[in-house]
Amino acid sequence: MQYWSLEGIEEILGKKVCVDRLDSRTQERGHTKTFACWVWTNDVAHIPTKHTLGVLPRGAGRVEEMQGYSPPDRRVAPPLGTADYTMLIHIDMVEDWTPPSPRSSHSAQSG
């Protein structure tokens, strides 16, 4: 649900993809198994095929200390253990809006 917004999907897809809108089924948030949106890009290769989300447990990266007391051993917080979730990105349909190249008047084909 962290990415269930235009800003969230822009973070996943990167700066070379412009998010146009969220699909109406996505806006309803009926289920979180799929997320559909419409995007613009000048090259479909700019759309990643997967994104991994690492979720840290609450309080990770902190050493508990008593207020006003700094331990002499200068303890370091334990290493972070993340739960990783991989999101697969699927392109359902591509519309090519590239204008057709003009034909030469010397072309064997007409019109």
C-alpha positions in Angstrom: 0.0 0.0 0.0 3.0 2.3 0.3 3.0 2.8 -3.5 -0.8 3.0 -4.0 -0.6 6.5 -5.5 0.6 8.4 -8.5 3.7 9.5 -6.5 4.4 5.9 -5.4 4.2 4.4 -8.9 6.5 7.3 -10.2 9.0 6.2 -7.6 8.9 2.6 -8.8 9.0 3.3 -12.5 11.6 6.0 -12.4 12.1 9.4 -14.0 12.0 8.3 -17.7 8.3 7.2 -17.3 5.5 9.7 -16.9 2.5 8.3 -15.1 -0.7 9.5 -16.7 -3.4 8.0 -14.5 -4.4 5.1 -12.3 -6.8 2.5 -13.6 -10.3 2.9 -12.0 -10.0 -0.6 -10.5 -6.8 0.4 -8.8 -8.4 3.6 -7.4 -11.1 1.5 -5.8 -8.5 -0.5 -3.9 -10.7 -3.6 -3.9 -7.7 -5.8 -3.7 -4.0 -5.3 -3.6 -2.8 -8.1 -5.9 -2.8 -6.0 -9.0 -2.1 -2.3 -9.6 -3.0 -0.9 -13.0 -1.9 2.5 -14.5 -1.4 4.2 -17.8 2.1 5.6 -18.5 4.0 7.5 -21.2 7.6 6.8 -22.2 9.7 7.3 -25.3 11.1 3.8 -25.0 9.3 0.8 -23.5 12.7 -0.4 -22.3 12.6 2.4 -19.7 9.9 0.5 -17.8 11.5 -1.9 -15.3 10.3 -5.5 -15.1 10.4 -5.8 -11.3 10.8 -3.8 -8.2 11.9 -5.0 -4.7 10.5 -3.4 -1.6 12.4 -3.9 1.6 10.3 -3.4 4.8 12.2 -2.8 8.1 10.8 -4.0 11.4 9.6 -1.3 13.7 12.5 0.2 15.7 15.2 -1.3 13.5 18.5 0.5 13.5 18.2 1.9 17.0 20.0 1.2 20.3 17.9 1.5 23.4 19.5 3.8 25.9 18.4 5.3 29.1 17.7 9.0 28.9 20.7 11.0 29.8 23.0 8.0 29.9 25.4 7.0 27.2 26.9 3.5 27.6 30.7 3.4 27.7 30.9 0.6 25.2 29.2 2.7 22.4 27.1 -0.1 21.3 26.1 -0.2 17.6 22.6 -1.1 16.5 22.1 -4.7 15.3 22.1 -5.2 11.6 18.9 -4.5 9.9 16.8 -7.5 8.9 14.4 -6.6 6.1 11.5 -8.5 4.7 11.8 -8.2 0.9 8.8 -8.2 -1.4 9.3 -8.4 -5.2 6.7 -6.7 -7.4 6.5 -7.9 -11.0 5.8 -5.2 -13.6 3.9 -6.4 -16.6 3.1 -4.4 -19.7 -0.3 -5.3 -20.9 -0.6 -3.1 -24.0 1.6 -0.8 -26.0 0.4 2.0 -28.2 3.0 3.5 -30.5 2.2 7.2 -31.1 5.4 7.8 -33.2 4.4 9.8 -36.3 5.0 7.7 -39.5 8.0 8.8 -41.5 7.2 10.7 -44.6 7.5 8.7 -47.9 9.8 9.9 -50.6 8.3 11.0 -53.9 10.8 8.6 -55.5 9.3 5.7 -53.7 8.0 2.7 -55.7 4.9 2.8 -53.6 2.2 5.4 -54.0 0.2 7.1 -51.4 
